[in-house]
Amino acid sequence: MNPYIGSDFDDFLAEDGIQEDVTAAALKRVLAYQLEQAMIKHGVSQTEMARRMKTSRTTVRRLLDAEDTSVTLATLTRASMALGERLQLTLHPL
């Protein structure tokens, strides 16, 4: 019998010890997409974004890379402010 029948996906991920990694990857994909869409909306290129953030284009590329989960809150804040947007994080019960 399948031990996962009746359990939820979060339980499955937790038992496999990958819940944090999977959650971080999913969040980064959403953030990268939202930043890219905001850049398009505001007509901001990667070069212009780097200038506004006072950083390199490499940093902007990492920020927009859905696979790179090592982005910091400081970088996310600078990026959102460079686009005239507000970064909002909330915690929700598991």
C-alpha positions as CSV (number, residue, x, y, z in Angstrom):
1,M,0.0,0.0,0.0
2,N,1.2,3.5,-0.8
3,P,2.2,5.3,2.5
4,Y,1.4,8.7,0.9
5,I,-2.3,8.1,0.1
6,G,-4.3,10.5,2.2
7,S,-1.3,12.7,3.0
8,D,-0.7,16.1,1.5
9,F,2.1,17.1,-0.8
10,D,3.8,19.2,2.0
11,D,4.0,16.1,4.1
12,F,5.5,14.2,1.3
13,L,8.2,16.9,0.7
14,A,8.9,17.1,4.4
15,E,9.4,13.4,4.7
16,D,11.8,13.4,1.8
17,G,13.7,16.3,3.4
18,I,13.2,18.6,0.4
19,Q,10.4,20.9,1.5
20,E,12.6,23.9,2.1
21,D,14.4,23.6,-1.2
22,V,11.2,23.1,-3.2
23,T,9.5,26.0,-1.5
24,A,12.5,28.3,-2.1
25,A,12.6,27.3,-5.8
26,A,8.9,27.9,-6.2
27,L,9.1,31.3,-4.5
28,K,12.1,32.3,-6.6
29,R,10.3,31.4,-9.8
30,V,7.3,33.6,-8.9
31,L,9.6,36.5,-7.8
32,A,11.7,36.3,-11.0
33,Y,8.5,36.2,-13.1
34,Q,7.0,39.2,-11.3
35,L,10.2,41.2,-11.6
36,E,10.5,40.5,-15.3
37,Q,6.9,41.5,-15.8
38,A,7.4,44.7,-13.9
39,M,10.5,45.5,-15.9
40,I,8.4,45.0,-19.1
41,K,5.6,47.1,-17.8
42,H,8.0,50.0,-17.0
43,G,10.1,49.5,-20.1
44,V,13.2,48.8,-18.1
45,S,16.0,46.8,-19.7
46,Q,18.5,44.7,-17.7
47,T,21.1,47.3,-18.3
48,E,18.8,50.1,-17.0
49,M,17.8,47.9,-14.1
50,A,21.4,47.4,-13.1
51,R,22.0,51.2,-13.3
52,R,19.0,51.9,-11.2
53,M,20.0,49.3,-8.6
54,K,23.7,50.5,-8.7
55,T,24.8,47.0,-9.4
56,S,26.1,44.9,-12.3
57,R,24.0,43.3,-15.1
58,T,25.3,39.9,-13.8
59,T,23.5,40.6,-10.5
60,V,20.3,41.5,-12.4
61,R,20.6,38.3,-14.5
62,R,20.9,36.3,-11.3
63,L,17.9,38.1,-9.9
64,L,15.9,37.1,-12.9
65,D,17.2,33.5,-13.0
66,A,14.3,31.4,-11.7
67,E,16.8,28.7,-10.7
68,D,19.1,30.9,-8.5
69,T,17.6,30.9,-5.0
70,S,20.5,32.8,-3.4
71,V,19.0,36.3,-3.8
72,T,19.0,38.4,-0.7
73,L,16.2,40.5,0.8
74,A,18.4,43.6,0.3
75,T,18.7,42.8,-3.4
76,L,15.0,42.2,-3.8
77,T,14.2,45.4,-2.0
78,R,16.6,47.4,-4.3
79,A,15.1,45.8,-7.4
80,S,11.5,46.5,-6.3
81,M,12.3,50.1,-5.5
82,A,14.2,50.6,-8.8
83,L,10.9,49.7,-10.5
84,G,8.7,51.9,-8.2
85,E,7.2,48.8,-6.7
86,R,6.8,47.6,-3.1
87,L,8.1,44.3,-2.0
88,Q,5.7,42.6,0.4
89,L,6.5,39.4,2.3
90,T,4.0,37.7,4.5
91,L,4.1,34.5,6.7
92,H,1.3,32.0,6.5
93,P,0.7,29.0,8.8
94,L,1.7,25.7,7.3
